[in-house]
Structures are given as structure tokens and as C-alpha cells.
Amino acid sequence: MQKRLSDIIKQVKLLDRIGEADPLIEDLTFDSRAVGPHSLFFAVKGTRVDGHAFIAKSIAAGALVVVCEELPEGNHPNVVFLKVRDTHEAMGLMAADYYDRPSESLQLVGVTGTNGKTTIATLLYQTARLLGYKAGLCSTMGNFINDRGLETSYTTPDVITLNRLMQEMVVAGCDYCFMEVSSHAIHQGRVAALNFRGGIFTNITHDHLDYHKTFDEYIRVKKMFFDGLPGSAFALTNADDKNGLVMVQNTCAEIKTFSLREVSDYRARIMESVFEGMQLQIDGQEFWTPFIGRFNASNLLAVYGSGVELGWGKEELLVAMSRLKPVGGRFETVRSASGITGVVDYAHTPDALKNVLEAINNIRLPEQTLITVVGAGGNRDAAKRPVMAAEAVKQSSKVILTSDNPRDEEPQTIVDQMMEGIQFADRIKVLTILDRREAIRTACSIANPGDIVLVAGKGHETYQEVKGQRSHFDDREILRAFFDQQQ
């Protein structure tokens, strides 16, 4: 794709400009390793690396334009320098114009919150496809353009990738795009230049304080997404979360609420619940769904409310929703021949773990033992580690603390920090096994027929990251393998 520089800087407020040329741009990038002839390079100040340190390298590789917050020294007569207040913001505006503002040609719905983003975005995409619409998805589980899947490493892609992806959706004839909107993406301006048809708030609990530092700051950043919605959009918020109405108090969008408890625009009731699923009532209509737990009832209600706000027929919507299947790694069950139920879930925050444990405990019989295998990720918010362990011990018969993705940290240090949340009298219920595979095997071996083994934290992930190296690791595969051995 090619665009003149003058065509993509109309929305950008420049503090300074060096060079009057109007070059033809063939690529946008903030990664100096990806720079080639006719590239435009954004010098982005990241949390670990400052792109300004790579300006010279990008020029040597062929960059014709450099967007930066600090002008470099030296004379570069063949390069145009654009000085801006915020490179992140400029990158969002320029990427949108470079790819012909694709979000304006889609009905774009963003889902934000601590938990539930992946499930709601994915189920909205699946529902749209079941209703016969062409649709795209941007999520942790992967990016999709209609039925074509593309892998992804981030909850919300960088703003250049995001606009390029949405342009491909437009070309493919998509009517809708559903995307997870992470707090990092909001803070870094990755969604600032996008045109949203609607925004959904799921909940907000303890997470990402390694990045945001305080919970108040985390809330403020999430709220920025709704503050930026246009008057033509809808803002659908969870009234069951104490910050649900805080999120939308300054939005220009039309406010709608959903709840399992409060008077709201969209309400649901769980009529019956077993391990195979639940009977759910929405808008007075009942249907069976293979999803389990109050948190999933809330997720499905958000899907319903969004569908109605998008103009989908209520009856057709409920029929489509009855055909939805759980998202991989989200309360995914695996059964052994001997009658042990394994549950794999992505729960990696205290609230998510609490929700999954409550869902299991609301279903399991008194004689069924619940064994929970859980760890905590390295290089992430350490304050949640003891809280997660305390929640696991509170609601489980037995707990095995183990590794998650330790990344650059020592697994023993992470487990020791988790143990700090467990009262001395409760430690008799706890085992620590650093090898995650061995921890899962142990849980399976001590479980009796009818018992439940919850493996929490990694869910859909198919890798384990240790000291910068990723190796194949899938909780579901390991659980099935151990169950097969017990036959």
C-alpha cells in the first residue's frame, strides 16, 4: 500500500517539522528491524525500550520519515522529521488514515474489563457468524476475518496491525468487528483513533498493577475508553460490578446496563445448573447453554444486550446463542473413564479464580473433593499472588501450588509469595510442586471417582515460558494424557 505523507498527517498536530518533502510511504512501523526503503518510522517510548535510540538505524535502513518526540542531532537532508507531543497518539491517527479509516466502515464493538473480555468478544463474533453476518474478531484467542484465523500474541494488537487487520476485514466484506480492549491498549493510545459503534464493560478487579501501579489508575485508564466513545455509540455496562456505573458516568454514548441482580436494561436468571451446562432465562425466554457459572451467565447476557443494541432480532439472537460453545480454555471440562472431572480455566486473577471456584462449588456434591492446581505468572503483578492462593485454599479441598509462566522469575520465589496468603492452620491442605506437569499428575492421582480437578491459570495457552524460552505445554493435553493412563 502507498500513501503520500501529506495524506496521513492531516489529523496530527505537529510541534516541529524538518524537511518539506512529501515522500511516498509504503510501510509504517515502530520496529527498527522492520524498516525498509520508503518506510515511516515511529520512535515510540516503550516501558523497556525507547525507539528514539533506533532513529539512526532506521534511517540507515531506508526510512524516509521519522515521527518522534525529541529531534535527533545531526544532518539528514533526505529524511523528514515530524516532532509530536505523543508518538503513540500520532501513530494511531496516521495508521487510521494510511489504511483509509477502516473502523468507520465496520460496526466495531470493543470489550474491556479485567475478566470476560475474550469470552464476550469471541461469542459476539460467533453469534454474528451464526446469524449469517460477515464479521471479524481481534482477541487473545486469535484474530479472525470471517472464518480465516490468524494467530496473535497480544490482547489488543498494535495500532498499525489493528488498522491493517480491519482494512482486510473491510475488503473481505465484514459488517462487524469485535475486539478485546486491554488497559495497556487504552493507555498507549492504540484504540484512540478508532470509531466504535459500542463498548462493553465486564468488571474490574485486581490485575495489571505492575503496569498501572495503583487500582485507581487502573480504573481511570479503563474509564478513558468509555469517555472517548461518540454519541452514536452504545455503552453497555455491568451493573453488578460496583464500578460499572463509574465507567460510563462521563461518556457521550447511550448508556445501557445488564445485571443478574439489579434492575437493568438487560436481565438474566439461572434456572438450573449442572456440570453439563445451565438453563438460562433472558428477557423472559429460557434456553439451555453448555456454559457454567454466574460469570458466564453475565457474559452471555452482555452478548445478548450487545446484539439487541446492534439491531439483531431478539428471537433469532436467542436461537443463535443456544448454539454457542464455550471458548477454549474457559471452564473447559475433561472427563476420565473413572468419573473424575477435570476443569481447565484461564483464571489468572483473584476474582476470576473466585468465580470459577464458586461455579464448581455451586454444582458439586458434598462427597465430591475439589483439588485445585494453580500458580501465578512471573514478571507480572506480584501483589495478587497471595490473594489468589488464599482464594484457592478457601474454596478447595486440596490445593497444589505450582508454576504458571515463570518467565524471568524463579518459580520457587513465586510460590513462596503465594504461600504468604495462606494461614498456618490451612497449610495442611497445600502441596507445592514446581513442575506443572507433575503437579497436574499428582492432582489426578489423588483424585477419586467423582472428584473434580481444577487446573487454573493458563487455559487456552499451549506454551510455558521460562527464562525467555517458550516450550510446548497444554494443560488440556496433559490432563487428558493422565486420565487416559488411569483407564
C-alpha positions as CSV (number, residue, x, y, z in Angstrom):
1,M,0.0,0.0,0.0
2,Q,1.2,3.5,-0.8
3,K,0.2,6.9,0.5
4,R,1.8,10.4,0.3
5,L,2.9,11.7,3.7
6,S,0.6,14.7,3.3
7,D,-2.4,12.4,3.1
8,I,-1.7,10.8,6.5
9,I,-0.7,13.8,8.7
10,K,-3.8,15.9,8.4
11,Q,-5.1,15.0,11.8
12,V,-1.7,15.2,13.6
13,K,-0.7,18.4,15.5
14,L,3.0,18.9,14.7
15,L,5.3,20.7,17.2
16,D,8.0,21.0,14.6
17,R,8.9,19.7,11.1
18,I,12.3,19.4,9.4
19,G,12.1,18.7,5.7
20,E,9.4,19.8,3.2
21,A,9.4,16.7,1.0
22,D,6.2,14.8,0.5
23,P,7.5,11.3,0.1
24,L,5.5,8.2,-1.0
25,I,5.2,6.0,2.1
26,E,5.0,2.2,1.6
27,D,5.1,1.0,5.1
28,L,4.5,2.1,8.7
29,T,6.5,0.6,11.6
30,F,7.7,1.3,15.1
31,D,10.2,-1.6,15.0
32,S,13.6,-0.5,13.5
33,R,14.2,-4.1,12.5
34,A,11.3,-3.9,10.1
35,V,12.3,-0.7,8.4
36,G,12.9,-0.8,4.7
37,P,13.0,1.7,1.8
38,H,10.1,4.1,1.8
39,S,9.3,3.3,5.4
40,L,7.9,5.7,8.0
41,F,9.4,5.0,11.4
42,F,7.7,5.9,14.7
43,A,10.1,6.5,17.6
44,V,8.0,5.2,20.4
45,K,8.9,5.4,24.1
46,G,8.1,2.0,25.5
47,T,8.2,0.6,29.0
48,R,11.5,-1.1,28.3
49,V,12.9,0.4,25.1
50,D,13.0,3.9,23.8
51,G,12.5,4.0,20.0
52,H,14.5,7.2,19.8
53,A,17.6,5.2,20.3
54,F,17.0,3.5,16.9
55,I,16.4,6.5,14.8
56,A,19.8,6.3,13.2
57,K,19.4,2.6,12.5
58,S,16.0,3.2,10.9
59,I,17.4,6.0,8.6
60,A,20.3,3.7,7.6
61,A,17.7,1.0,6.7
62,G,15.8,3.4,4.4
63,A,13.3,5.3,6.5
64,L,12.1,8.4,4.7
65,V,10.1,9.9,7.6
66,V,10.7,9.7,11.3
67,V,8.0,10.7,13.8
68,C,9.4,11.5,17.2
69,E,9.0,13.4,20.5
70,E,12.7,14.5,20.5
71,L,14.5,15.6,17.4
72,P,17.9,13.8,16.9
73,E,21.2,15.6,16.4
74,G,22.9,15.6,13.0
75,N,22.0,16.5,9.5
76,H,19.8,14.1,7.5
77,P,18.8,16.0,4.3
78,N,16.8,13.1,2.8
79,V,14.7,12.4,5.8
80,V,11.5,14.3,7.0
81,F,11.3,14.6,10.8
82,L,8.0,15.2,12.5
83,K,8.1,16.2,16.1
84,V,4.9,15.5,18.1
85,R,3.8,15.6,21.7
86,D,2.9,11.9,21.9
87,T,4.2,9.4,19.3
88,H,1.6,6.8,20.4
89,E,-1.2,9.2,19.6
90,A,0.3,10.3,16.3
91,M,0.8,6.7,15.3
92,G,-2.9,5.9,15.9
93,L,-4.1,8.9,13.8
94,M,-1.7,8.2,11.0
95,A,-2.3,4.5,10.9
96,A,-6.0,5.1,10.6
97,D,-5.5,7.5,7.6
98,Y,-2.9,5.2,6.0
99,Y,-5.4,2.3,5.9
100,D,-8.4,4.5,4.8
101,R,-10.0,4.7,8.3
102,P,-11.3,1.1,8.2
103,S,-13.1,1.3,11.6
104,E,-15.6,3.7,10.0
105,S,-16.7,1.0,7.5
106,L,-17.3,-1.5,10.3
107,Q,-19.7,-1.7,13.2
108,L,-16.8,-2.0,15.7
109,V,-17.6,-3.2,19.3
110,G,-14.9,-3.1,22.0
111,V,-15.0,-5.2,25.2
112,T,-13.0,-4.1,28.2
113,G,-12.7,-5.2,31.8
114,T,-10.5,-7.5,33.9
115,N,-12.3,-10.7,33.2
116,G,-14.6,-11.9,30.4
117,K,-13.2,-9.9,27.5
118,T,-12.1,-12.9,25.5
119,T,-15.4,-14.8,26.1
120,I,-17.7,-11.9,25.2
121,A,-15.8,-10.8,22.1
122,T,-15.5,-14.3,20.8
123,L,-19.1,-15.2,21.5
124,L,-20.3,-12.0,19.8
125,Y,-18.2,-12.9,16.7
126,Q,-19.6,-16.5,16.8
127,T,-23.2,-15.2,17.1
128,A,-22.8,-12.8,14.2
129,R,-21.5,-15.7,12.1
130,L,-24.4,-17.9,13.1
131,L,-26.8,-15.1,12.1
132,G,-25.2,-15.0,8.7
133,Y,-23.2,-11.8,9.0
134,K,-19.6,-11.4,7.9
135,A,-17.5,-10.5,10.9
136,G,-14.0,-10.1,12.3
137,L,-12.5,-10.8,15.7
138,C,-9.5,-9.4,17.5
139,S,-8.8,-11.4,20.7
140,T,-6.3,-13.2,22.8
141,M,-7.5,-16.4,21.2
142,G,-6.6,-15.2,17.8
143,N,-7.7,-12.8,15.0
144,F,-10.4,-13.9,12.6
145,I,-11.6,-12.5,9.3
146,N,-14.9,-14.4,8.7
147,D,-13.7,-18.0,9.0
148,R,-10.0,-17.3,8.4
149,G,-7.9,-17.5,11.6
150,L,-4.7,-15.6,12.3
151,E,-2.7,-16.1,15.4
152,T,-1.9,-13.3,17.8
153,S,0.4,-12.7,20.8
154,Y,-1.5,-9.8,22.4
155,T,-4.9,-9.0,23.7
156,T,-5.0,-5.9,21.5
157,P,-2.6,-5.7,18.6
158,D,-0.5,-2.6,18.0
159,V,-2.4,0.2,16.2
160,I,-0.7,-0.3,12.9
161,T,-1.5,-4.0,12.8
162,L,-5.0,-3.3,14.1
163,N,-5.8,-0.9,11.2
164,R,-4.3,-3.2,8.7
165,L,-6.3,-6.1,10.0
166,M,-9.5,-4.1,9.9
167,Q,-8.8,-2.9,6.4
168,E,-8.6,-6.6,5.4
169,M,-11.9,-7.1,7.1
170,V,-13.5,-4.3,5.1
171,V,-12.0,-5.8,1.8
172,A,-13.5,-9.2,2.9
173,G,-16.9,-7.6,3.2
174,C,-17.2,-7.8,7.0
175,D,-20.1,-6.0,8.6
176,Y,-18.8,-6.2,12.2
177,C,-15.6,-6.4,14.1
178,F,-15.5,-7.4,17.8
179,M,-12.3,-6.8,19.8
180,E,-10.9,-7.1,23.2
181,V,-9.6,-3.7,24.5
182,S,-6.9,-4.1,27.1
183,S,-6.0,-1.4,29.6
184,H,-2.5,-1.3,28.1
185,A,-4.0,-0.6,24.7
186,I,-6.1,2.2,26.1
187,H,-3.2,3.8,28.0
188,Q,-0.9,3.6,24.9
189,G,-3.5,5.1,22.6
190,R,-3.9,2.0,20.4
191,V,-7.6,2.5,20.2
192,A,-7.9,6.2,20.4
193,A,-8.3,6.8,16.6
194,L,-10.9,4.0,16.1
195,N,-14.6,4.6,15.5
196,F,-16.5,2.4,17.9
197,R,-20.2,1.5,17.4
198,G,-20.3,0.2,21.0
199,G,-18.3,-0.5,24.2
200,I,-18.9,-3.2,26.8
201,F,-17.6,-3.2,30.4
202,T,-17.4,-6.6,32.1
203,N,-15.9,-5.9,35.5
204,I,-12.8,-4.6,37.2
205,T,-10.7,-6.4,39.8
206,H,-7.1,-6.7,40.9
207,D,-4.8,-7.0,37.9
208,H,-2.0,-5.3,36.0
209,L,-0.8,-3.2,38.9
210,D,2.7,-4.0,37.8
211,Y,1.9,-1.6,34.9
212,H,-0.7,0.8,36.3
213,K,0.8,0.9,39.9
214,T,-2.5,1.7,41.6
215,F,-6.0,0.4,41.4
216,D,-7.4,3.9,41.0
217,E,-5.1,4.4,38.0
218,Y,-6.3,1.1,36.5
219,I,-9.9,2.2,36.8
220,R,-9.1,5.6,35.3
221,V,-7.5,4.1,32.3
222,K,-10.4,1.7,31.7
223,K,-12.8,4.6,32.0
224,M,-10.9,6.5,29.3
225,F,-12.3,4.1,26.7
226,F,-15.9,5.0,27.6
227,D,-15.0,8.7,27.9
228,G,-13.9,8.5,24.2
229,L,-17.0,6.8,22.8
230,P,-19.1,9.0,20.4
231,G,-22.7,9.9,21.0
232,S,-23.7,7.5,18.2
233,A,-22.3,4.5,20.2
234,F,-23.8,2.4,23.0
235,A,-22.0,1.9,26.3
236,L,-23.2,-1.4,27.8
237,T,-22.0,-1.8,31.4
238,N,-22.3,-4.5,34.1
239,A,-24.5,-3.1,36.9
240,D,-23.4,-6.0,39.2
241,D,-19.9,-4.5,39.4
242,K,-19.5,-1.7,41.8
243,N,-17.6,0.4,39.3
244,G,-20.0,-0.4,36.4
245,L,-21.7,3.0,36.5
246,V,-18.5,4.8,37.3
247,M,-17.1,3.6,33.9
248,V,-19.9,5.4,32.0
249,Q,-20.5,8.5,34.1
250,N,-18.8,10.8,31.6
251,T,-19.5,9.0,28.3
252,C,-21.3,10.6,25.4
253,A,-22.6,7.2,24.3
254,E,-26.1,5.8,25.1
255,I,-25.8,4.0,28.4
256,K,-27.3,0.6,28.8
257,T,-26.9,-1.8,31.8
258,F,-27.0,-5.6,32.3
259,S,-27.3,-7.5,35.5
260,L,-28.1,-10.8,37.2
261,R,-29.1,-9.0,40.4
262,E,-30.1,-5.4,39.8
263,V,-32.9,-3.6,37.9
264,S,-31.3,-3.1,34.5
265,D,-32.0,-2.9,30.8
266,Y,-31.0,-6.5,30.3
267,R,-31.5,-9.1,33.0
268,A,-30.9,-12.9,33.3
269,R,-31.6,-15.7,35.8
270,I,-30.0,-19.0,36.2
271,M,-32.9,-21.5,36.4
272,E,-30.8,-24.7,36.7
273,S,-27.1,-25.5,36.7
274,V,-25.1,-28.8,36.4
275,F,-21.6,-29.6,35.0
276,E,-23.1,-30.1,31.5
277,G,-24.4,-26.6,31.4
278,M,-27.3,-24.4,32.7
279,Q,-30.8,-23.3,31.9
280,L,-30.8,-19.6,31.5
281,Q,-33.6,-17.1,31.3
282,I,-33.1,-13.8,29.4
283,D,-35.9,-11.4,28.6
284,G,-38.4,-14.0,29.9
285,Q,-37.2,-16.6,27.4
286,E,-35.4,-19.8,28.6
287,F,-32.7,-21.7,26.7
288,W,-30.1,-24.3,27.5
289,T,-26.5,-23.5,27.2
290,P,-23.3,-25.6,27.8
291,F,-21.8,-22.7,29.8
292,I,-21.5,-22.9,33.6
293,G,-21.4,-20.3,36.4
294,R,-22.8,-16.9,37.2
295,F,-19.8,-15.2,35.5
296,N,-20.7,-17.0,32.2
297,A,-24.4,-16.1,32.6
298,S,-23.2,-12.5,32.9
299,N,-21.0,-12.9,29.8
300,L,-23.9,-14.3,27.8
301,L,-26.2,-11.5,28.9
302,A,-23.6,-9.0,27.7
303,V,-23.7,-10.8,24.3
304,Y,-27.5,-10.6,24.2
305,G,-27.6,-6.9,25.2
306,S,-24.9,-6.0,22.6
307,G,-26.8,-8.0,19.9
308,V,-30.0,-6.1,20.6
309,E,-28.2,-2.8,20.6
310,L,-26.8,-3.7,17.2
311,G,-30.3,-4.3,15.9
312,W,-30.3,-8.1,15.8
313,G,-33.7,-9.7,16.3
314,K,-34.3,-11.0,19.8
315,E,-35.7,-14.3,18.9
316,E,-33.1,-15.1,16.2
317,L,-30.4,-13.9,18.7
318,L,-31.5,-16.3,21.4
319,V,-31.7,-19.2,18.9
320,A,-28.1,-18.4,17.8
321,M,-26.9,-18.1,21.4
322,S,-28.3,-21.5,22.2
323,R,-25.9,-22.9,19.7
324,L,-22.8,-21.2,21.2
325,K,-20.0,-23.3,22.5
326,P,-17.6,-22.4,25.4
327,V,-14.4,-20.7,24.4
328,G,-11.3,-23.0,24.6
329,G,-9.6,-23.0,28.0
330,R,-12.5,-21.2,29.7
331,F,-14.2,-23.7,32.0
332,E,-13.3,-26.4,29.6
333,T,-14.1,-29.8,31.0
334,V,-12.3,-33.1,30.5
335,R,-13.7,-36.4,31.9
336,S,-11.8,-39.5,32.8
337,A,-13.2,-43.0,32.3
338,S,-13.2,-43.4,36.1
339,G,-15.5,-40.5,36.6
340,I,-13.1,-37.7,37.6
341,T,-14.0,-34.3,36.1
342,G,-11.1,-32.1,35.1
343,V,-11.7,-28.3,34.5
344,V,-9.2,-26.2,32.7
345,D,-9.6,-22.4,33.0
346,Y,-7.6,-19.3,32.2
347,A,-8.4,-17.8,35.6
348,H,-5.2,-15.8,36.5
349,T,-6.6,-13.1,38.7
350,P,-8.1,-13.4,42.2
351,D,-11.6,-12.6,41.0
352,A,-11.5,-14.9,38.0
353,L,-10.3,-17.8,40.2
354,K,-13.0,-17.0,42.8
355,N,-15.7,-17.1,40.1
356,V,-14.6,-20.4,38.7
357,L,-14.3,-22.0,42.2
358,E,-17.8,-20.7,43.1
359,A,-19.2,-22.1,39.9
360,I,-17.8,-25.5,40.7
361,N,-18.8,-25.4,44.4
362,N,-22.4,-24.4,43.4
363,I,-22.6,-27.7,41.4
364,R,-20.5,-30.3,43.2
365,L,-22.0,-32.7,45.7
366,P,-20.8,-32.8,49.3
367,E,-19.0,-36.1,48.8
368,Q,-17.0,-34.7,45.8
369,T,-13.5,-33.4,46.6
370,L,-12.2,-30.4,44.7
371,I,-8.5,-30.3,44.0
372,T,-7.1,-27.1,42.6
373,V,-3.8,-26.7,40.8
374,V,-2.8,-23.1,40.4
375,G,0.2,-20.9,40.0
376,A,1.0,-17.2,39.1
377,G,2.8,-15.7,36.2
378,G,6.3,-14.2,36.6
379,N,7.2,-10.6,35.7
380,R,3.6,-9.6,36.4
381,D,1.7,-8.1,39.4
382,A,3.1,-9.8,42.4
383,A,0.6,-8.4,44.8
384,K,-2.2,-10.7,43.5
385,R,-0.2,-13.9,44.3
386,P,-1.0,-14.3,48.0
387,V,-4.6,-13.3,47.3
388,M,-5.0,-16.0,44.7
389,A,-3.6,-18.6,46.9
390,A,-5.9,-17.6,49.8
391,E,-8.9,-17.8,47.5
392,A,-7.9,-21.3,46.2
393,V,-7.4,-22.6,49.8
394,K,-10.7,-21.1,51.0
395,Q,-12.8,-22.8,48.3
396,S,-10.9,-26.1,47.6
397,S,-10.5,-29.4,49.5
398,K,-6.8,-29.6,48.4
399,V,-4.5,-27.1,46.7
400,I,-1.3,-27.7,44.7
401,L,0.7,-24.6,44.1
402,T,2.9,-24.8,41.0
403,S,4.5,-22.9,38.2
404,D,2.5,-20.9,35.6
405,N,4.6,-18.9,33.2
406,P,7.5,-18.0,35.5
407,R,9.2,-16.0,32.7
408,D,12.4,-14.4,34.2
409,E,11.5,-15.1,37.9
410,E,12.3,-18.2,39.9
411,P,9.3,-20.4,40.3
412,Q,10.1,-21.1,44.0
413,T,10.0,-17.3,44.7
414,I,6.6,-17.0,43.1
415,V,5.2,-20.0,45.1
416,D,6.7,-18.6,48.3
417,Q,4.9,-15.3,47.7
418,M,1.7,-17.3,47.1
419,M,2.2,-19.1,50.4
420,E,2.2,-15.8,52.3
421,G,-1.5,-15.6,51.7
422,I,-2.3,-18.9,53.4
423,Q,-2.9,-19.1,57.1
424,F,-0.7,-21.6,59.0
425,A,-3.6,-23.8,60.0
426,D,-4.7,-24.1,56.3
427,R,-1.2,-25.2,55.1
428,I,-2.1,-28.8,55.7
429,K,-4.3,-28.6,52.7
430,V,-1.5,-27.3,50.4
431,L,1.2,-29.1,48.4
432,T,3.9,-27.2,46.4
433,I,5.1,-28.9,43.3
434,L,7.1,-26.6,41.0
435,D,6.9,-28.8,37.9
436,R,3.5,-28.1,36.5
437,R,3.2,-31.4,34.7
438,E,4.0,-33.3,37.9
439,A,1.5,-31.1,39.8
440,I,-1.3,-32.0,37.4
441,R,-0.3,-35.7,37.5
442,T,-0.4,-35.6,41.3
443,A,-3.8,-34.0,41.4
444,C,-5.1,-36.7,39.1
445,S,-3.5,-39.5,41.1
446,I,-5.0,-38.4,44.4
447,A,-8.5,-37.8,43.0
448,N,-11.1,-40.4,43.4
449,P,-14.0,-41.2,41.0
450,G,-16.5,-38.4,41.1
451,D,-13.9,-35.8,42.3
452,I,-13.0,-32.6,40.5
453,V,-9.6,-31.4,39.4
454,L,-9.3,-27.7,38.5
455,V,-6.2,-26.6,36.6
456,A,-6.2,-22.8,36.6
457,G,-4.1,-20.0,35.2
458,K,-3.1,-21.0,31.6
459,G,-6.4,-22.1,30.0
460,H,-6.0,-22.0,26.2
461,E,-2.3,-21.4,26.2
462,T,-0.2,-24.0,24.5
463,Y,3.2,-23.0,25.9
464,Q,5.1,-22.4,29.1
465,E,7.6,-19.5,29.2
466,V,10.8,-20.0,31.3
467,K,13.8,-17.7,31.2
468,G,12.8,-16.3,27.8
469,Q,12.2,-19.7,26.2
470,R,8.8,-21.0,25.2
471,S,8.2,-24.7,25.1
472,H,5.0,-26.6,24.2
473,F,2.7,-27.0,27.2
474,D,-1.0,-27.5,27.2
475,D,-2.9,-28.2,30.4
476,R,-5.7,-29.9,28.5
477,E,-3.4,-32.3,26.7
478,I,-1.6,-33.2,29.9
479,L,-4.9,-33.7,31.8
480,R,-6.2,-36.0,29.1
481,A,-3.0,-38.0,29.0
482,F,-3.1,-38.6,32.7
483,F,-6.7,-39.6,32.6
484,D,-6.0,-42.0,29.7
485,Q,-3.3,-43.6,31.8
486,Q,-5.8,-44.3,34.6
487,Q,-8.1,-46.3,32.4
